[in-house]
Amino acid sequence: MVSYDVILRGGTIVDGYGGKPFVGDIGVKDGLIAAVSQGRLDGTAQEEMHVDGNVVAPGWVDVHTHLDAQITWDPTVSPVAGNGVTTVVIGNCGVGFAPCRKENRRFLMELMQGVEDIPLGALDEGMVWDWETFPEFLDALDRRQFACDVAAMVGHGPVRTSVLGDRANWADKPGGPAKAALTDSEISQIAEVVREAIAAGAVGFSTSRTILHRDKSGTLVPGTLADQRELLAIGQAVADGGGGLFELATDMSTFDDEAHSPENHERRILHFAQEWGWMQKISKGFQVPVCLCLAVPSTDERRKNGYRTVLQNLELANAQGCEMYAQVFTRPQALLFCWRSQSHPFMEAPTFLQIWADCRSDGAVDLPALMAQLSKPENREAICREATALSEGEAAEGAFGLSMPSTKDEDSPGNMNGSVGEPGALTKMILGNAGYVFRWQEDYCPRQASSLSAVAADTACPVAEVLYDWMCENAGSRVVNLMMMNYHKYSVDDTLEMLEHPYTVPGIGDTGAHLGFVTEGGSHTSLLRVVAVEKAVKMHAADTAALVGMNDRGVLSVGKRADINVIDLEKVSVGCPEYTHDLPRGSARWVQKAFGYHCTLVSGVATFRNGEATGHLPGRLVRNKGRRRGEYPYATAVGRAKMGFSHMFWGAQQAAVAALARVAGPERLENFGLWMVDRGTRTAKL
């Protein structure tokens, strides 16, 4: 009789391939799946788990996290490892901590704070540095143990910093590409650092191409405005290192550090076409898969259907021999706030600031004392009046309608993407978009009639006063949110349309980032509430694993890793986000727990049971094993000749866009393009 380490008996097996679930048993041996049986599996085991009535599925693979710092001080990788995630990928969006010489540590920490809103105080106190080069970074992770597996991408920011030092983002300042262009020698050095990282085990390279991502000083992050010479050299380096993913956070229209305006509309459209050009060259010419991030700002009426243009371009690119994808949300993204956080619209009201200062101690606020003051009518009147005045002031609006205040408090989050930091900017964004502000609710799909603006209209009460009263509910612990992304239709329709596209994968949840405003630790679980379980598991386990070349996981079949979730679907839910001070130096973050996970196994070892950590840390570093096979087209004369035809086609496309923009005007061209895409989408649904 066969002996196993673990047998899971009687569960409803959802294997990750997208097929119909079936009841059966799974045998685990030496960290791998040794048997999958429809019906009873013969054999014995050291532990038999009777999981009748529960779903048995592969663990979630989260390809877009910013846990780079946390994993150096928190082996439990909380809360995501307790929410069914068995593999995380760090190093996204062009930021990270390797390679890094000692003198550059502060800059990279401030870069992470500016882009991803991770408190500098927590980074400064909590991080354990025992590397300089990227291979040394991977070796350092190899010596650690975690509650889930960890893989890493190498980011443009640290790569540029390792070569250029404090000049890393000089070329990303206004006019930078022309004023401070990189030399061929510098680009070669950058490419070599990337090649070395991929060869050592990085699963890919990441960069940022969006006007939202800035360092602490407000400068665009290193590489935002990198030209095609640098990008193509990096693409080749990824291929020469053994292959991997080329990931980018992009708005497709940042040609310079210049606010988007009608005056540069045409140039932004041309830049959109040019961005597709170099991405297609990297993907097809070097056989490097490219993945960009895709979402829709809820309050940006003009761009409400722009995601369909991107999806259509993905279809065209893949039809032409490229391998290109987009990462998308699993649920609308919500900007969270409560009285204890530093991200609410009353935070800059002078009266509130004085009360706040009086009620703070050791970085945390005494909530009962705060509520005693906020319950006074004279304070309510003053704070609401001051916030309303701020919202009606001259504070500049951020790109895509996103504006956040910068904080000088190193122990507190409160700066999202280094965006607008003018007084009143955040207040203006929230109160000015009251139609998308709601009390938090679990399904992330609140009705329009329950919005702040609708309630204010129904009660004939100013929006500031209604919001103030909401926040005072539950003894001041009420969580309120602005539905910031993918909610302009007051439904999850956009999110589902993007999720179910053949060239998208779940991602951009930004687990571990934007700690003062969002928490996506439960986003994987939310997916189970919006699509069929077999579809959810394929999307967020098999498809995400495949995206980063991890063909040893994401499905339940013999020989694959025994990363397994046992889920009680009837109990699946996500908790209300909590604002906690559990980071080093008592720094704060939003945390969300998920429920319904009976057990999570990593390499066949139980890491969590019924939401409680077992103390076992079987998670390890996952190195890129090299996904490229054979020579890529640009490496051979025949391949280069074939690529020449692609270059001609892509060049003709860009020329056509330029000509149409000049003749019809950029606005008419964009509107026509959106109309055509929207019309095609509606026709496809008939």
C-alpha positions in Angstrom: 0.0 0.0 0.0 1.3 3.4 -0.9 2.3 5.7 1.9 1.9 9.5 1.7 2.7 12.3 4.0 -0.8 13.8 3.8 -4.0 12.7 2.2 -6.9 15.1 1.7 -10.1 13.0 1.5 -13.5 13.7 0.2 -13.0 17.3 -1.0 -14.4 19.0 -4.0 -11.3 19.2 -6.1 -10.9 22.4 -8.3 -7.7 21.6 -10.0 -6.9 24.9 -11.7 -7.4 23.8 -15.2 -10.9 25.4 -15.4 -12.8 22.2 -15.7 -15.8 21.0 -13.7 -15.0 20.3 -10.0 -15.1 16.7 -8.8 -15.1 14.9 -5.5 -12.0 12.9 -4.7 -8.7 12.5 -2.8 -5.3 14.0 -3.1 -2.1 12.4 -1.9 1.0 14.5 -1.0 4.5 13.2 -0.7 7.8 15.1 -0.2 6.2 18.5 -0.9 4.6 17.4 -4.2 1.3 16.1 -5.3 1.8 12.4 -5.7 -1.8 11.3 -6.5 -5.1 12.8 -7.5 -8.1 10.5 -7.5 -11.7 10.8 -8.4 -13.2 8.8 -5.6 -11.2 7.2 -2.8 -7.4 7.0 -3.0 -5.8 3.8 -1.7 -3.0 4.3 0.7 -2.1 5.6 4.2 -0.6 8.8 5.4 0.9 10.4 8.5 -2.0 12.8 8.4 -5.4 12.2 6.8 -7.5 15.4 6.5 -11.2 14.7 6.0 -12.4 17.8 4.0 -15.8 16.7 2.8 -17.9 19.6 1.7 -14.8 21.8 1.2 -13.2 23.0 -2.0 -9.6 21.8 -2.5 -7.7 24.1 -4.8 -4.2 25.2 -5.6 -3.0 28.2 -3.5 -3.2 31.7 -4.8 -0.2 33.1 -6.7 0.0 36.8 -6.3 2.2 38.2 -9.0 2.0 41.9 -8.0 3.1 42.7 -4.4 5.3 45.2 -2.7 6.3 43.0 0.2 10.0 43.6 -0.6 10.7 45.1 2.8 8.2 43.2 5.0 9.7 39.8 4.1 13.0 40.9 5.7 11.3 41.3 9.1 8.1 39.3 8.9 8.5 35.6 7.9 4.7 35.1 8.4 4.1 37.5 5.5 0.9 38.7 7.2 -1.9 38.9 6.4 -1.7 37.5 2.8 -0.2 34.1 3.7 -3.1 33.6 6.0 -5.5 34.6 3.3 -4.7 31.6 1.0 -1.7 33.1 -0.8 1.1 30.5 -1.3 3.4 32.4 -3.6 4.1 36.1 -3.9 6.2 38.1 -6.4 8.0 41.2 -5.2 9.9 43.9 -7.1 7.0 45.3 -9.2 6.6 48.8 -10.6 10.3 49.4 -11.0 11.0 49.7 -7.3 12.8 47.4 -4.9 15.9 47.1 -2.8 18.4 45.3 -5.0 20.9 45.9 -6.3 21.9 48.4 -3.7 25.2 49.7 -2.3 25.2 50.9 1.3 25.2 54.6 0.3 22.1 54.2 -1.8 19.9 52.5 0.8 18.3 55.8 1.9 17.4 56.8 -1.6 15.7 53.4 -2.4 13.8 53.5 0.9 12.5 57.0 0.1 11.7 55.8 -3.4 9.6 53.0 -2.0 7.9 55.4 0.4 7.1 57.9 -2.3 5.8 55.4 -4.8 4.2 52.7 -2.7 3.3 54.6 0.5 5.3 52.4 2.9 6.3 54.4 6.0 10.0 55.3 5.9 10.2 54.8 9.7 9.2 51.2 9.3 11.7 50.6 6.5 14.5 52.3 8.4 14.0 50.3 11.5 12.7 47.0 10.2 14.8 46.2 7.1 17.7 43.8 7.5 20.3 44.5 4.8 22.7 41.8 4.0 23.3 42.2 0.3 24.5 44.7 -2.4 24.2 43.0 -5.7 21.0 41.3 -6.9 22.5 37.8 -6.8 23.5 38.5 -3.2 19.9 39.7 -2.5 18.5 36.3 -3.8 21.1 34.5 -1.7 19.9 36.4 1.4 16.3 35.4 0.7 17.5 31.9 0.1 18.7 31.8 3.7 15.3 32.9 5.0 12.1 30.9 5.7 8.6 32.2 5.1 4.9 31.1 5.4 4.7 31.3 1.6 7.1 31.1 -1.3 8.7 34.3 -2.6 9.9 35.2 -6.0 11.6 38.5 -7.1 11.7 40.7 -10.1 14.5 43.3 -10.5 13.3 46.9 -10.7 14.4 49.7 -12.9 14.9 52.1 -10.0 17.5 50.1 -8.1 19.2 49.0 -11.4 19.6 52.6 -12.5 20.7 53.7 -9.1 23.4 51.0 -9.0 24.8 52.4 -12.2 24.1 56.1 -12.0 24.0 56.8 -8.3 22.3 60.1 -7.4 21.8 60.7 -11.2 19.4 57.7 -11.4 16.3 59.9 -12.3 17.9 63.0 -13.6 16.7 62.0 -17.1 13.2 61.7 -15.7 12.9 65.4 -14.7 11.0 67.8 -17.0 12.8 67.8 -20.3 15.1 65.1 -19.0 15.3 62.8 -22.0 16.8 65.7 -24.0 18.8 67.4 -21.2 20.3 64.4 -19.5 20.2 61.5 -21.9 22.1 58.3 -20.9 25.2 57.4 -22.8 25.6 54.1 -24.6 28.1 53.0 -22.0 25.6 53.6 -19.2 22.9 51.8 -21.0 25.2 48.8 -21.5 26.0 48.8 -17.8 22.3 48.9 -16.9 21.6 46.0 -19.3 24.4 43.9 -17.7 23.0 44.4 -14.2 19.6 43.2 -15.5 21.2 40.2 -17.3 23.0 39.2 -14.1 19.8 39.5 -12.0 17.8 37.3 -14.4 20.6 34.7 -14.6 20.8 34.6 -10.8 17.0 33.8 -10.6 14.9 37.0 -10.9 11.6 36.0 -12.6 11.6 39.3 -14.6 12.3 43.0 -14.8 9.9 45.8 -13.9 9.6 49.5 -14.7 7.3 52.4 -14.2 6.0 54.6 -17.1 3.3 56.6 -15.3 3.2 60.2 -14.2 1.8 59.0 -10.8 4.9 57.3 -9.6 7.4 59.8 -8.0 10.1 59.8 -5.4 9.8 61.6 -2.1 11.0 64.8 -3.7 8.4 64.7 -6.4 10.6 63.6 -9.3 9.4 60.8 -11.6 10.9 57.5 -10.6 14.1 56.3 -12.4 13.4 55.0 -15.9 9.9 56.6 -16.3 11.1 58.4 -19.4 13.7 55.9 -20.6 14.0 55.9 -24.4 13.8 52.9 -26.7 17.6 52.4 -26.7 17.5 51.6 -23.0 14.3 49.7 -23.0 15.4 47.4 -25.9 18.8 46.8 -24.3 17.0 45.7 -21.1 14.6 43.5 -23.1 17.7 41.8 -24.7 19.3 41.5 -21.3 16.2 39.7 -19.9 16.4 37.3 -22.9 20.2 36.8 -22.6 19.8 36.1 -18.8 17.5 33.2 -19.6 14.2 34.8 -20.1 11.6 36.3 -17.8 8.7 38.7 -17.6 8.9 42.4 -18.6 6.4 44.1 -16.3 5.4 47.8 -16.4 3.1 50.1 -14.6 2.1 52.6 -17.3 -0.5 55.2 -18.2 0.7 54.9 -21.9 0.8 58.7 -22.2 3.7 60.1 -20.1 6.2 61.3 -22.7 7.7 63.9 -20.2 7.0 65.2 -16.7 4.3 67.4 -18.1 0.7 67.6 -16.7 -1.8 66.2 -19.1 -3.7 69.0 -20.9 -5.5 69.8 -24.2 -2.3 71.4 -25.4 -0.3 68.1 -25.3 -3.2 65.8 -26.2 -1.8 65.0 -29.6 1.6 64.2 -28.3 0.1 61.9 -25.7 -1.8 60.0 -28.4 1.4 59.6 -30.4 3.3 58.4 -27.3 0.5 55.8 -26.8 1.3 54.4 -30.2 5.1 54.5 -29.7 4.8 52.7 -26.4 3.1 49.7 -28.1 5.9 49.8 -30.7 8.8 49.1 -28.3 6.8 46.6 -26.2 6.0 44.6 -29.3 9.7 44.6 -30.3 10.7 43.3 -26.9 8.0 40.6 -26.8 8.3 39.3 -30.4 12.0 40.1 -31.1 13.4 38.8 -27.8 10.6 36.3 -27.0 10.1 38.1 -23.7 6.5 38.2 -22.4 5.3 41.8 -21.6 2.7 42.6 -19.0 1.3 46.0 -18.3 -1.1 47.2 -15.5 -4.7 48.1 -16.5 -7.4 49.9 -14.5 -10.0 52.6 -14.9 -10.2 55.6 -12.6 -13.8 55.8 -11.5 -14.0 59.5 -11.5 -12.3 60.1 -14.9 -15.3 60.2 -17.2 -13.3 60.7 -20.3 -11.3 57.5 -19.9 -14.1 55.3 -18.7 -13.9 53.0 -21.8 -10.2 53.5 -22.5 -9.4 50.0 -21.1 -11.1 48.5 -24.1 -8.5 50.2 -26.4 -5.8 48.5 -24.5 -7.5 45.1 -24.6 -8.0 45.5 -28.3 -4.3 46.3 -28.8 -3.4 43.2 -26.8 -5.5 41.1 -29.1 -3.8 42.6 -32.2 -0.3 42.2 -30.7 -0.8 38.6 -29.8 -2.2 37.9 -33.2 1.0 39.2 -34.6 3.2 36.8 -32.7 3.8 38.8 -29.5 3.1 37.5 -26.0 1.5 40.4 -24.1 -0.8 40.6 -21.2 -2.4 43.0 -18.7 -2.8 42.7 -15.0 -6.2 43.8 -13.7 -8.1 44.1 -10.4 -10.2 41.4 -9.0 -12.6 43.9 -7.5 -13.0 47.7 -7.6 -10.2 49.4 -5.7 -11.3 51.5 -2.7 -9.5 54.3 -1.0 -10.1 53.7 2.7 -10.3 56.2 5.6 -11.5 56.5 9.2 -10.8 58.9 12.0 -7.7 57.0 13.1 -6.1 57.1 9.6 -4.3 60.1 8.1 -6.1 59.9 4.7 -9.5 61.4 5.4 -10.8 64.7 4.1 -10.9 66.4 7.5 -7.2 65.8 8.1 -6.2 69.3 7.0 -8.9 71.2 8.8 -7.1 73.4 11.4 -9.6 72.6 14.1 -9.2 68.9 13.6 -5.4 69.1 13.4 -5.3 70.7 16.9 -7.7 68.1 18.3 -5.7 65.3 16.6 -2.4 66.6 18.1 -3.9 66.7 21.6 -5.2 63.1 21.3 -2.0 61.5 19.9 0.5 59.6 21.9 3.5 57.5 20.7 2.2 57.8 17.1 -1.3 56.4 17.8 -4.5 58.3 18.6 -6.6 57.8 21.7 -9.9 57.1 19.9 -12.2 57.7 22.9 -10.6 61.0 23.7 -10.8 62.0 20.0 -14.5 61.1 19.8 -15.2 63.1 23.0 -13.9 66.2 21.2 -15.5 65.4 17.8 -18.9 64.9 19.4 -19.0 68.5 20.4 -21.3 70.5 18.1 -18.9 73.5 17.9 -16.1 71.3 16.8 -18.3 69.5 14.2 -19.4 72.8 12.8 -15.9 74.3 12.6 -14.3 71.2 11.1 -17.0 70.7 8.4 -16.8 74.4 7.5 -13.0 74.3 7.2 -13.1 71.1 5.1 -15.7 72.5 2.8 -13.6 75.6 2.2 -10.6 73.5 1.4 -12.6 71.4 -1.1 -13.7 74.6 -2.8 -10.1 76.1 -2.9 -7.5 76.3 -5.6 -5.6 73.1 -4.9 -4.5 71.4 -8.1 -6.1 68.2 -9.1 -3.9 65.2 -9.5 -3.4 63.1 -12.6 -6.4 60.9 -13.4 -8.3 62.6 -10.5 -6.0 61.2 -7.9 -4.6 63.6 -5.3 -3.0 62.8 -2.0 -1.3 64.8 0.8 2.3 64.2 1.5 3.2 63.5 5.1 6.5 64.4 6.8 5.7 61.8 9.5 8.1 58.9 8.8 6.1 56.5 10.9 2.8 57.1 9.1 1.6 56.3 5.7 -0.2 59.0 3.8 1.4 59.7 0.4 0.1 57.7 -2.5 2.3 57.7 -5.6 4.0 60.9 -4.6 0.9 62.7 -6.0 -0.2 66.2 -5.5 0.6 67.4 -2.0 -1.0 70.8 -2.0 -3.2 71.8 1.0 -6.8 70.7 0.3 -6.0 68.3 -2.5 -7.2 65.2 -0.7 -10.2 67.0 0.7 -11.1 68.2 -2.7 -10.8 64.8 -4.3 -13.0 63.1 -1.8 -15.7 65.7 -1.2 -15.7 66.6 -4.9 -16.4 63.0 -5.9 -19.1 62.3 -3.2 -21.0 60.2 -5.7 -18.3 57.5 -5.3 -18.0 57.7 -1.5 -19.7 55.0 0.6 -19.7 53.3 3.9 -17.4 50.2 3.4 -19.3 47.0 2.5 -18.0 43.6 1.9 -19.1 43.0 -1.7 -17.3 46.2 -3.0 -20.4 46.9 -5.0 -22.5 49.5 -3.1 -25.6 51.0 -4.7 -25.5 54.5 -6.1 -28.4 55.4 -3.9 -26.2 54.8 -0.8 -23.5 57.2 -1.9 -22.5 60.2 0.0 -23.9 62.6 -2.6 -27.2 60.7 -2.7 -27.7 60.6 1.0 -26.7 64.3 1.3 -29.3 65.2 -1.3 -32.0 63.0 0.3 -31.4 64.6 3.7 -30.7 68.1 2.4 -27.5 68.1 4.4 -24.0 69.2 3.2 -21.8 66.3 2.1 -19.1 67.3 4.6 -21.6 67.0 7.5 -23.0 63.7 6.3 -19.5 62.2 5.9 -18.5 63.5 9.4 -21.5 61.8 10.9 -20.8 58.6 9.0 -17.2 58.5 10.4 -18.5 59.0 13.9 -20.6 55.8 13.7 -19.6 52.7 15.6 -17.9 54.8 18.3 -15.7 56.4 15.6 -14.5 53.2 14.0 -16.7 53.4 10.9 -14.6 52.7 7.7 -15.6 54.8 4.7 -14.2 54.4 1.2 -13.9 56.3 -2.1 -14.4 53.7 -4.9 -11.4 54.9 -6.7 -10.9 52.4 -9.6 -13.2 50.4 -11.8 -16.4 51.7 -10.5 -17.7 54.5 -12.8 -20.7 52.3 -13.7 -21.6 51.6 -10.0 -21.1 47.9 -10.7 -18.3 45.3 -11.1 -19.0 45.0 -14.9 -15.8 46.7 -15.9 -13.8 44.6 -13.5 -15.4 41.4 -14.8 -14.9 42.4 -18.5 -11.2 42.9 -17.9 -10.8 39.8 -15.8 -12.4 37.5 -18.3 -10.4 38.7 -21.3 -8.1 36.0 -22.7 -5.0 38.2 -22.3 -5.4 39.4 -18.7 -4.5 38.0 -15.3 -5.5 39.1 -11.8 -2.9 41.4 -10.4 -2.1 45.1 -9.4 -3.7 44.5 -6.0 -0.5 46.0 -4.7 -0.4 43.8 -1.7 1.9 45.5 0.9 1.7 48.9 -0.7 -0.3 52.2 -0.3 -0.6 51.3 3.3 -2.4 54.5 4.3 -5.1 54.2 1.7 -5.8 50.7 0.5 -5.6 47.1 1.5 -5.9 44.3 -1.1 -4.9 41.4 1.1 -8.4 40.0 0.7 -8.8 40.6 -3.0 -8.0 37.0 -3.9 -10.8 35.9 -1.7 -13.2 38.5 -3.2 -12.7 36.8 -6.6 -14.6 33.8 -5.3 -17.7 35.9 -4.8 -17.8 37.3 -8.4 -17.0 34.4 -10.7 -17.4 30.6 -10.5 -14.9 28.9 -8.3 -13.3 26.9 -11.1 -12.8 30.1 -13.1 -11.5 32.0 -10.0 -8.9 29.3 -9.3 -7.7 29.1 -12.8 -7.3 32.9 -13.0 -5.5 33.5 -9.7 -3.5 30.3 -9.5 -2.8 28.6 -12.8 -2.8 31.7 -15.0 -0.8 33.9 -12.6 1.8 31.1 -12.1 2.2 30.7 -15.8 2.7 34.4 -16.3 5.9 34.4 -14.3 7.1 31.0 -15.7 6.2 29.0 -12.6 5.0 25.8 -14.3 5.6 23.8 -11.1 2.5 25.2 -9.3 -1.0 26.7 -9.8 -2.7 23.4 -10.6 -3.4 20.1 -8.8 -1.8 17.4 -10.8 0.8 14.8 -10.1 4.3 16.2 -9.8 3.2 19.7 -9.1 4.0 21.5 -5.8 1.5 20.7 -3.0 0.5 24.3 -2.5 -3.1 23.8 -1.5 -6.1 25.6 -0.1 -9.0 23.9 1.6 -11.9 26.3 1.4 -15.4 26.4 2.9 -17.2 28.3 0.3 -20.2 28.9 2.5 -18.0 30.8 5.0 -15.9 32.7 2.5 -15.8 36.4 3.2 -13.5 39.3 3.8 -13.4 41.3 7.0 -13.8 45.1 7.3 -10.3 46.6 6.9 -8.6 47.6 10.1 -6.2 50.5 10.6 -3.4 49.0 12.7 0.0 50.0 14.1 1.8 46.7 13.7 4.8 47.6 11.5 8.3 48.3 12.9 8.5 51.5 15.0 4.7 51.3 15.5 4.1 52.5 11.9 0.6 52.1 10.6 -1.2 50.3 7.7 -4.6 49.0 6.7 -5.0 45.3 7.0 -7.8 43.0 5.8 -8.4 39.4 6.8 -10.1 36.8 4.8 -12.3 34.0 6.2 -13.4 30.5 5.0 -9.9 29.0 4.7 -10.0 25.7 6.6 -6.3 25.0 5.9 -3.5 26.2 3.7 -0.6 23.9 2.7 2.8 25.1 1.3 4.9 22.3 -0.1 2.6 19.9 1.7 3.0 21.6 5.1 0.1 23.2 6.9 0.9 26.9 7.4 -2.6 28.0 8.6 -5.5 26.2 10.0 -8.8 28.0 10.4 -7.1 31.3 10.2 -4.5 30.6 12.8 -0.8 30.3 11.9 0.7 26.9 12.7 4.2 28.3 13.1 5.6 26.2 10.2 7.6 28.2 7.6 8.1 25.9 4.6 8.1 28.9 2.1 11.4 29.5 0.3 12.8 31.7 -2.5 11.7 30.6 -6.0 14.3 31.2 -8.6 13.7 31.7 -12.3 14.7 28.4 -13.9 15.1 30.0 -17.4 12.0 30.1 -19.5 13.5 31.0 -22.9 14.2 28.1 -25.3 16.4 28.5 -28.3 17.5 31.7 -30.1 15.3 34.7 -30.2 14.5 36.4 -33.6 16.8 39.3 -33.1 19.8 36.9 -32.5 19.8 35.5 -36.1 19.9 37.0 -39.6 16.8 35.2 -40.7 15.0 36.3 -37.5 16.0 39.9 -37.9 14.8 39.8 -41.5 11.4 38.5 -40.4 11.3 41.1 -37.7 11.9 43.8 -40.4 8.4 43.2 -41.7 6.9 43.6 -38.2 8.9 46.8 -37.8 7.4 48.1 -41.1 3.9 47.2 -40.0 4.2 48.8 -36.6 5.9 51.9 -38.1 3.0 52.2 -40.6 0.5 52.0 -37.7 2.3 54.8 -35.8 2.5 56.9 -39.0 -1.2 56.5 -39.6 -2.0 57.5 -36.0 0.2 60.6 -36.4 -1.5 61.5 -39.8 -5.0 61.1 -38.4 -4.2 63.1 -35.3 -3.0 66.0 -37.5 -6.0 65.9 -39.9 -8.8 65.1 -37.6 -7.3 66.5 -34.4 -6.4 64.4 -31.3 -9.7 64.7 -29.5 -11.8 63.5 -32.5 -9.3 60.7 -33.2 -9.5 59.5 -29.6 -13.2 59.7 -29.4 -13.6 57.9 -32.7 -11.2 55.1 -31.5 -13.1 54.7 -28.3 -16.4 54.7 -30.2 -15.2 51.9 -32.5 -13.9 49.8 -29.6 -17.1 50.3 -27.6 -19.2 49.5 -30.7 -17.1 46.3 -31.3 -17.6 45.3 -27.7 -21.4 45.7 -27.8 -21.6 43.8 -31.1 -19.5 40.9 -29.7 -22.0 40.6 -26.8 -25.0 40.2 -29.2 
